[in-house]
């Protein structure tokens, strides 16, 4: 997909740039820059605009919105403006200073945040590649690592990262531009980098994308390998979507084999495992592949933790294994948040507000029970005209939330509807489900904030991996690991 195809679709349906911008809450300048080829949108931006434009065309056909009006009308109700973007870290901190939540899970996340910002007494230095907004870093810092530098091409994600980890140095924006001289400079500056962590972009492997073998992002692991080879850390941690393990490259080889072999060739013993975040206390079903490599001269192998949380249907009994805990649910994560309907806001929490949805979509979803989709409505008139049974679908209170993606605010997306309120998920609900503490600073344009959250590694998952790595490799026989 490219933006010219989106432009052609827009013009074919006689939708102006202004109306598209208004409907999607994008600036008209951004839409214009894309169409003129002055700025190249990302894959996630292309997907978002295409989905929004498709929805818009359907709504026009059924008369649900009228683009000839001065303002787009949704079922007779004009679209409300989104809450104002948070302009600075200080603004977020100030607004959150008035918020008081009472939730054991949220308290645990706050403790994680405090651990991450404690002074490290036995410093294990590392760097983060493809650092995003900092989910992986938060988990590793809480486990006692000190990630002194990071690489991230997305400016908005860098802003969020730096607000939360101000002492970390942005080593480079584009990993493709890292030179041998840069790598030597880092080695001289930081002396002993013991761990490298990061997750290259996953869109090329995900079902949410085209899963094209030719997608250039699928080859970014080669830059990861090059940096590991030059720095020679004792360990690296590589995260991506589980579907990475089933995808082949242009030569018919499995990408996972290519990645593992590449790390083998530069002197690392590699294990990988597909895990679900809910097994480690994240209130979300999120399958990811974790690849961990240890330098060959350490003569060690990493043992993946099993996770302490189990599904209620699991036959494991608590009295037989006291360490096992009931899986965390969407209710566990969000029960203390203010109940909101479409268009409503929390007067205190700047991230807890609901998008205004078209009245006809609200009508479709009002009678839908949790765990079901509007496509299942008995009344055919209350069924969406297109889509799958996973769209316009409510999540379930007493189950882990579905995977938080970058489009969690789209009510027409995959399992994005609140269990009882008729709306999509708020940003605060998404941060809780992703296991970001309420103290974690998010600011900037709302679309950039959502993108950062959806692309992040859940900090609790990162913490569990980091803690196990520390215990197995860096604490055990620590004295023998120093060169």
PyMOL commands that set and color helices and strands:
alter all, ss='L'
color gray80, all
select helices_A, chain A and resi 3-12+17-24+28-35+43-61+89-96+104-116+135-142+155-164+175-177+180-190+216-219+221-231+242-246+255-265+277-280+296-298+330-334+359-366+374-376+380-382+427-433+446-455+459-475+478-481
alter helices_A, ss='H'
color red, helices_A
select strands_A, chain A and resi 65-66+73-74+77-78+124-129+145-151+169-172+195-198+235-241+268-276+287-295+309-310+325-326
alter strands_A, ss='S'
color yellow, strands_A
deselect
rebuild
show_as cartoon
